C-alpha cells in the first residue's frame, strides 16, 4: 500500500503520464 504522500504523488504522476502518453 501507499506508505507516504510522496509515493502517492509519484503514482499519480505515472498514471497521468500513461493517460497523456499512451503506449
NUBA-338404 format. One record per atom (N, C-alpha, C): residue number from 0; residue in three letters; chain; atom name; x, y, z. Coordinates in steps of 0.001 Angstrom, whole numbers, plus 500000, padded with zeros to 6 digits. Layout:
N
+-----+-----+----+----+--------+--------+--------+
!   i !  aa ! ch ! at !     px !     py !     pz !
+-----+-----+----+----+--------+--------+--------+
! NUM ! ALA !  A ! CA !      X !      Y !      Z !
...
+-----+-----+----+----+--------+--------+--------+
END
This chain:
23
+-----+-----+----+----+--------+--------+--------+
!   i !  aa ! ch ! at !     px !     py !     pz !
+-----+-----+----+----+--------+--------+--------+
!   0 ! UNK !  A !  N ! 500843 ! 498793 ! 500000 !
!   0 ! UNK !  A ! CA ! 500000 ! 500000 ! 500000 !
!   0 ! UNK !  A !  C ! 500874 ! 501251 ! 500000 !
!   1 ! UNK !  A !  N ! 500218 ! 502386 ! 499797 !
!   1 ! UNK !  A ! CA ! 500966 ! 503645 ! 499770 !
!   1 ! UNK !  A !  C ! 501529 ! 503939 ! 501163 !
!   2 ! UNK !  A !  N ! 502835 ! 504158 ! 501230 !
!   2 ! UNK !  A ! CA ! 503477 ! 504401 ! 502522 !
!   2 ! UNK !  A !  C ! 503559 ! 505885 ! 502849 !
!   3 ! UNK !  A !  N ! 503525 ! 506723 ! 501824 !
!   3 ! UNK !  A ! CA ! 503622 ! 508158 ! 502093 !
!   3 ! UNK !  A !  C ! 502982 ! 508957 ! 500958 !
!   4 ! UNK !  A !  N ! 502740 ! 510235 ! 501200 !
!   4 ! UNK !  A ! CA ! 502140 ! 511085 ! 500172 !
!   4 ! UNK !  A !  C ! 503059 ! 511181 ! 498968 !
!   5 ! UNK !  A !  N ! 504369 ! 511100 ! 499221 !
!   5 ! UNK !  A ! CA ! 505333 ! 511201 ! 498115 !
!   5 ! UNK !  A !  C ! 505101 ! 510049 ! 497138 !
!   6 ! UNK !  A !  N ! 504890 ! 508843 ! 497691 !
!   6 ! UNK !  A ! CA ! 504655 ! 507692 ! 496832 !
!   6 ! UNK !  A !  C ! 503360 ! 507898 ! 496037 !
!   7 ! UNK !  A !  N ! 502353 ! 508445 ! 496697 !
!   7 ! UNK !  A ! CA ! 501073 ! 508674 ! 496032 !
!   7 ! UNK !  A !  C ! 501256 ! 509669 ! 494895 !
!   8 ! UNK !  A !  N ! 502053 ! 510702 ! 495137 !
!   8 ! UNK !  A ! CA ! 502298 ! 511719 ! 494116 !
!   8 ! UNK !  A !  C ! 502998 ! 511099 ! 492916 !
!   9 ! UNK !  A !  N ! 503987 ! 510234 ! 493190 !
!   9 ! UNK !  A ! CA ! 504712 ! 509577 ! 492102 !
!   9 ! UNK !  A !  C ! 503766 ! 508680 ! 491320 !
!  10 ! UNK !  A !  N ! 502893 ! 507975 ! 492030 !
!  10 ! UNK !  A ! CA ! 501948 ! 507073 ! 491370 !
!  10 ! UNK !  A !  C ! 500993 ! 507880 ! 490485 !
!  11 ! UNK !  A !  N ! 500520 ! 509024 ! 491010 !
!  11 ! UNK !  A ! CA ! 499608 ! 509883 ! 490247 !
!  11 ! UNK !  A !  C ! 500313 ! 510397 ! 488996 !
!  12 ! UNK !  A !  N ! 501555 ! 510834 ! 489168 !
!  12 ! UNK !  A ! CA ! 502315 ! 511370 ! 488033 !
!  12 ! UNK !  A !  C ! 502453 ! 510289 ! 486961 !
!  13 ! UNK !  A !  N ! 502714 ! 509045 ! 487395 !
!  13 ! UNK !  A ! CA ! 502857 ! 507936 ! 486456 !
!  13 ! UNK !  A !  C ! 501536 ! 507689 ! 485721 !
!  14 ! UNK !  A !  N ! 500433 ! 507713 ! 486463 !
!  14 ! UNK !  A ! CA ! 499126 ! 507476 ! 485863 !
!  14 ! UNK !  A !  C ! 498821 ! 508562 ! 484831 !
!  15 ! UNK !  A !  N ! 499122 ! 509807 ! 485175 !
!  15 ! UNK !  A ! CA ! 498872 ! 510924 ! 484259 !
!  15 ! UNK !  A !  C ! 499717 ! 510754 ! 482999 !
!  16 ! UNK !  A !  N ! 500968 ! 510334 ! 483187 !
!  16 ! UNK !  A ! CA ! 501858 ! 510140 ! 482034 !
!  16 ! UNK !  A !  C ! 501271 ! 509080 ! 481097 !
!  17 ! UNK !  A !  N ! 500727 ! 508008 ! 481676 !
!  17 ! UNK !  A ! CA ! 500140 ! 506946 ! 480860 !
!  17 ! UNK !  A !  C ! 498917 ! 507466 ! 480100 !
!  18 ! UNK !  A !  N ! 498136 ! 508326 ! 480760 !
!  18 ! UNK !  A ! CA ! 496939 ! 508860 ! 480107 !
!  18 ! UNK !  A !  C ! 497311 ! 509835 ! 478998 !
!  19 ! UNK !  A !  N ! 498329 ! 510649 ! 479251 !
!  19 ! UNK !  A ! CA ! 498746 ! 511641 ! 478261 !
!  19 ! UNK !  A !  C ! 499569 ! 511007 ! 477143 !
!  20 ! UNK !  A !  N ! 500402 ! 510024 ! 477512 !
!  20 ! UNK !  A ! CA ! 501238 ! 509362 ! 476510 !
!  20 ! UNK !  A !  C ! 500978 ! 507857 ! 476516 !
!  21 ! UNK !  A !  N ! 499837 ! 507459 ! 475960 !
!  21 ! UNK !  A ! CA ! 499503 ! 506024 ! 475941 !
!  21 ! UNK !  A !  C ! 500541 ! 505234 ! 475150 !
!  22 ! UNK !  A !  N ! 500910 ! 504068 ! 475656 !
!  22 ! UNK !  A ! CA ! 501917 ! 503256 ! 474985 !
!  22 ! UNK !  A !  C ! 501302 ! 502590 ! 473741 !
+-----+-----+----+----+--------+--------+--------+
END
